Amino acid sequence: MTRDEALRVLGLHADASRDEIQAAYRELAQMLHPDKFGDNKRLRERAERQMSTINEARDTLLKSSRTAGGRNASASTVHRAPSTPEQIAFEATARARAAEAARLAVVADLRTLRERRRSMLVMAAVAALVAVLFWRVRGGIGATIASIASMVAVWGVIDTVLLSSQVDALQKRSKELLQTRDAAQRIADEARTL
């Protein structure tokens, strides 16, 4: 992964500091953690892939900031509650950026699932039409084609229903992330005026 890709994944600007990188990573990890998706196996798998990408982005940026800034690889930062308006604005801005990056990842997955659901609906409709047309054909071939088409139609309907539940879960998550982003941005704006 390149530095530019890593910056995009974490929702950071090119001159992001080590603290901003770590804050953005923490925020995204909290928002996109696989445990947030409960028993939904498909969404958990997507979240695990996203966490892998987030981890890789963090590692890429921290490695490049170490080599560019000459910082010690073993230096650790202790996360303390912000006490000044500047720190509050910094943390809130990092949270808003992380929420937006997480929301964009969720929206991309949502778009993919909607396209797949639409394709499954078309497949189910075509298979149902084929089943109806071949159900009247006499002989083994007609019955075989009608049976296969019926199974494909049922499979398409079942997959569409399952995809619909995933789409609903991702829509809900996207709205939550949007609210988180907006709330964090309001906090950052208020802290800047103090």
N, C-alpha and C positions, 0 to 999 in steps of 0.2 A: 504494500500500500504506500502511495506517495504521501508527502506531507500535505499537499493540497487536498487530496482525498480525505485524509485524516481530519483536517480542519473542517471540511464540509460535513463529515459524519458527526463530529462533536458540536457543530454549529458555532465555530470560533472564527475569529479574524486572524489574519496572517501574523500579527505581532502578539499573539496570545502568550501570556506569561505561564510559568509552570503552575502557579496557583489557579489560574483560569482553566488550564487543561484539567487539573485534578477536580476542580469544582464541577466543570461540565461533565466529566466522566461520572462523578458521584450522582449527579442529577439524572443523567440518562440511565445509569444502572438501576437507580431506584424506580424510574418510570417504566422501563422496559424489561424488568426482571421477569424471567419465565414463571416465577411463582405467582405473578399477578393474574395469570390466565387459568388458574385452577385446574380443573379436570379436562379442559379442552386440549387434547393431545396435539392437534395440528397447530393451534396458536402457540402452545408451549414450544413446539419445535421451531416455529418462526422466531419466537422471542430468543431462543437459544442461539440461533444463527445471528440475530441482531446483536446479542451480547458478545458473541465472538468478534463481530465486526467492530463493536465499540471498544473491546479490549485491545484489538489490534491497532485501532486508531490512537488510543491512549499511549500504548507502548511506542508507536512510531513517533508521536509528538514529544513524549518525554525523552526518548533517545536523542532526537534531533535537538531538543532544548539543552540537553546535557552536553552534547558535543559543541553546540553553538555558544552556550553560555559558560562552559567549563565547570558546571556544577558537579558535585559529588553524586555518584550513582546511589550511594547508600543513604543520602540525606532523606529524612522523612519529615513530613509536616504533620503537626498536631492540629486537628480541626477544632477550632474554638468558635464560640458564638460571636458574631460580629458585634463590636461595641461602639463604633463610630458611624456616622451617616455614610461616609465613603465606603466603609466595609459592608454596611448593609446594602448600599446601592450595588457594590461589586457582586456580592452573593446573590442578590435578587436578579441582577442582569444575567449572571451565569445560569441561574435557574430558568429564567425566561428563554434563553438561547437553547438550553438543553431540552426544555419542554417543546420548543418549536422543532428542533431536530428530531426528537422522538415522534412528534405528531406527523412530520413529513414521512418518516419511515412507516408509520401506521397507515397513513393515507396511501402510500405506494402499495402496501400489502392489500389494502382495501380495494384499490383499483384492480389489482390482479384477481382477487377473489370475485369481484363483480363480473369481470370479463369471463372468468371460468364458469360462473353460475349461468351467465347468458348462453355460453356455448353448450352447457349441459341441458338447458331448456330446449335449445334448438335440436340437439341430438335426440332428446326424449320425444319431441314432436315428430321428427322425421321417422324415428323408429316406430312410433305408434301408427303413423300413416302407412308405413311398409307392412306392419303387422295386420292392419285392417285390409289392405289390398291383397295380401297373400293368404289371408285366412280363408278366402273363398276359392283359392286355387286348389284343385283336387290333386291328390298324390302326395308322395313323401317329401318332395322338394318344397312344395307350397307350405305344408305343415311345419317342416323344419325351419324355413325362413320366417314364417309367422311366429314360431316359438322363440327363435333367437331375437327377432325384432321386439317381441313382447318383453323379453328379459332385459334387453338394452333400454327399452322405454322405462321400465320399472327402476333400473339402475340409475338412469338419468334423473328421474323424479326424486329418488332417495338422495342422490348426491346434491341435487339442487336444494333440498330441504336442509341438509347438513351445511352446505355452503351459506345458506341464508342465516343460520344461527351464528356462523363465524363472522359474516358481514355485520350482523347486529352487534356482536361483541366488539368488533373493531370500530364501528361507528361510535359506540359508547365510549371506548377508550380515547378516540380522537377528540371527542367533545371534552372529556376530562382533561386531556393534555392542553387543549385550547384554553380552558378555564384556568389551568395552572399557569400557563404562559401569560395570560392577561393579568392575573392576580400578581404574579411576580413582577411584571412590568410596572404595574401601578405602585407596588412597594418601592421599586427602584426609582421611579419618578418622584415619589414623595420623599424618599431619602435624599435625593439630589437637591430638593428645595429647602432642606433643613439647614 
